[in-house]
């Protein structure tokens, strides 16, 4: 809220002092917005993909530790470690790509900002020069001066800085949103079989006895196919 208020008030001052220069500087803002959007999308995508790989790796570790006797009896430690490392390496590559994209996004944001500064100083100087050439009289009309141009320029800079300061909190917001998405999906999931459903045919006064019988069932270890 603070940065948004700073952004609006700064540009209001800039428009009041010299709307021509402020509008010209505003024309360069889509470049900054595109760079910021690229960085946010890169972070969101990386968080989603990394979370999936970490969840898969954690599931393998938990399942293996809970069934450590079975894992040891089957001599499957190496294959499980290989699967675990595969997910972690994939997550590591996603993190490296994320760092590259975030760095590229930051560079693009600052590059666009510096180009905006160059455009502002050039056009502001041109406006002052035009007023001097036409013989503008400060006593009878509003004339642009170097001080006014600097006031407009730094007002726009403060608004730009405020706009840039909005990005980190928004990045954290989108990161949290990406992290909570799979949790919300599980919470809101409707099971295919509803154990609390009362629909269907039910015989009154009869309950299941809970007697289960297995017939013709064989079990063998993958590493010992000859033993059943």
C-alpha positions in Angstrom: 0.0 0.0 0.0 2.9 2.4 0.8 4.7 1.8 -2.5 1.4 2.0 -4.5 0.6 5.4 -2.8 4.1 6.6 -3.5 3.8 5.5 -7.1 0.5 7.4 -7.7 1.6 10.6 -5.8 4.9 10.8 -7.6 3.4 10.6 -11.0 0.7 13.1 -10.0 3.4 15.6 -9.1 5.3 14.9 -12.4 2.1 15.4 -14.4 1.4 18.7 -12.6 4.9 20.1 -13.2 5.4 18.9 -16.8 3.0 16.5 -18.4 4.9 16.2 -21.7 8.0 14.8 -20.0 6.0 12.6 -17.7 4.0 11.1 -20.5 7.2 10.4 -22.5 8.7 8.7 -19.5 5.5 6.7 -19.0 5.9 5.4 -22.6 9.0 3.5 -21.5 7.3 1.7 -18.6 6.0 -1.3 -20.5 9.6 -2.4 -20.9 10.0 -2.4 -17.1 6.6 -4.2 -16.7 7.5 -6.9 -19.2 10.8 -7.6 -17.5 9.1 -7.8 -14.1 6.4 -10.1 -15.4 9.1 -12.3 -16.9 10.9 -12.6 -13.6 7.6 -13.4 -11.7 6.7 -16.1 -14.2 10.1 -17.6 -14.0 10.0 -17.7 -10.1 6.5 -19.2 -10.1 7.3 -21.9 -12.6 10.5 -22.8 -10.9 8.8 -23.1 -7.5 6.1 -25.3 -8.9 8.5 -27.7 -10.6 11.0 -27.8 -7.7 8.2 -28.5 -5.2 7.0 -31.4 -7.3 10.5 -32.9 -7.4 11.2 -32.4 -3.7 7.8 -33.9 -2.9 8.6 -37.0 -5.0 12.1 -37.3 -3.4 10.6 -36.9 0.1 8.0 -39.6 -0.7 10.6 -42.1 -1.8 12.7 -41.4 1.4 9.7 -41.7 3.7 8.4 -44.9 2.1 11.9 -46.5 2.1 12.6 -45.7 5.7 9.2 -47.0 6.8 9.8 -50.2 4.9 13.6 -50.4 5.6 13.4 -54.2 6.3 11.8 -54.9 3.0 14.3 -52.7 1.2 17.2 -54.4 2.9 15.9 -57.9 2.2 15.4 -57.0 -1.5 18.9 -55.4 -1.6 17.2 -52.3 -3.3 19.2 -49.6 -1.6 21.1 -48.5 -4.7 18.1 -48.3 -6.9 16.2 -46.2 -4.3 19.2 -43.9 -3.8 19.4 -43.5 -7.6 15.7 -42.5 -7.8 16.1 -40.1 -4.9 19.2 -38.4 -6.4 17.5 -38.2 -9.8 14.7 -36.0 -8.3 17.2 -33.9 -6.3 19.4 -33.3 -9.4 16.3 -32.3 -11.4 15.4 -29.8 -8.7 18.9 -28.5 -8.6 18.9 -27.8 -12.4 15.5 -26.0 -12.0 17.1 -23.9 -9.3 20.0 -23.0 -11.5 17.7 -22.1 -14.4 15.6 -20.0 -11.9 18.7 -18.1 -10.8 19.6 -17.4 -14.4 16.1 -16.2 -15.3 15.9 -14.0 -12.2 19.2 -12.5 -12.9 18.2 -11.8 -16.5 14.9 -10.3 -15.3 16.7 -8.0 -12.9 19.2 -6.9 -15.6 16.3 -6.2 -17.9 14.5 -4.2 -15.3 17.5 -2.0 -14.6 18.4 -1.7 -18.2 15.0 -0.5 -19.1 15.2 2.0 -16.1 18.5 3.4 -17.3 17.2 3.8 -20.9 14.2 5.7 -19.4 16.6 8.0 -17.5 18.5 8.7 -20.7 15.3 9.4 -22.6 14.1 11.7 -19.7 17.3 13.8 -19.6 17.4 14.2 -23.4 13.8 15.2 -23.8 13.8 17.4 -20.7 16.8 19.3 -22.1 15.0 19.7 -25.4 11.9 21.1 -23.7 14.0 23.7 -21.8 15.9 24.6 -25.0 12.7 25.1 -26.9 11.3 27.5 -24.2 14.6 29.5 -24.3 14.5 29.6 -28.1 11.0 31.0 -28.3 11.8 33.7 -25.6 9.6 32.4 -22.8 9.1 35.0 -20.1 8.9 33.5 -16.5 7.1 36.6 -15.2 4.1 36.3 -17.6 3.9 32.6 -18.4 5.0 29.2 -17.1 8.5 28.4 -18.4 10.4 25.2 -18.0 13.7 25.3 -16.3 16.4 22.9 -15.4 15.1 22.7 -11.8 11.6 21.9 -13.0 12.9 19.1 -15.3 14.9 17.7 -12.4 11.9 17.8 -10.1 9.8 16.0 -12.7 12.5 13.5 -13.4 13.1 12.6 -9.8 9.4 12.4 -9.1 9.2 9.9 -11.9 12.2 8.1 -10.5 10.6 7.9 -7.1 7.5 6.5 -8.7 9.6 4.0 -10.7 11.5 2.9 -7.5 8.2 2.4 -5.8 7.0 0.3 -8.7 10.1 -1.7 -8.5 9.7 -2.1 -4.7 6.3 -3.7 -5.3 7.9 -6.6 -7.2 9.7 -8.4 -4.2 6.5 -8.6 -2.1 4.5 -9.6 -5.1 7.2 -12.3 -5.9 6.8 -13.7 -2.3 3.0 -13.6 -2.8 3.1 -15.5 -6.0 5.6 -18.0 -4.6 3.3 -18.7 -1.6 0.4 -18.9 -4.1 2.3 -21.5 -6.1 3.2 -23.5 -3.0 -0.3 -23.6 -1.6 -1.9 -24.6 -4.9 -1.1 -28.4 -4.6 -2.2 -28.4 -1.0 -5.5 -26.7 -1.8 -6.0 -29.2 -4.6 -5.7 -32.1 -2.1 -8.0 -30.3 0.4 -10.7 -29.6 -2.2 -10.4 -33.0 -3.8 -13.7 -35.0 -3.9 -13.0 -38.8 -3.5 -14.5 -41.1 -6.1 -15.8 -43.3 -3.3 -17.6 -41.5 -0.5 -17.4 -43.6 2.6 -20.0 -41.4 4.3 -22.5 -41.7 1.5 -26.0 -43.1 2.5 -27.2 -43.6 -1.1 -27.7 -47.0 -2.7 -29.3 -50.2 -1.6 -28.7 -51.1 2.1 -30.3 -54.0 3.9 -31.5 -52.9 7.3 -30.3 -54.8 10.3 -27.4 -56.5 8.4 -23.8 -55.6 8.9 -20.7 -57.0 7.1 -19.0 -59.7 9.1 -15.5 -58.5 8.1 -14.4 -62.0 6.9 -11.9 -61.8 4.0 -10.5 -64.8 2.3 -7.6 -64.9 -0.2 -7.3 -67.7 -2.7 -4.6 -68.6 -5.2 -2.4 -65.7 -4.3 1.4 -66.0 -4.8 4.1 -63.6 -3.8 7.7 -63.5 -4.9 10.6 -61.2 -4.5 11.8 -59.4 -7.7 15.4 -60.5 -7.1 14.3 -64.1 -6.3 11.8 -65.0 -9.0 12.2 -68.7 -8.4 11.1 -68.5 -4.8 7.3 -68.2 -4.1 
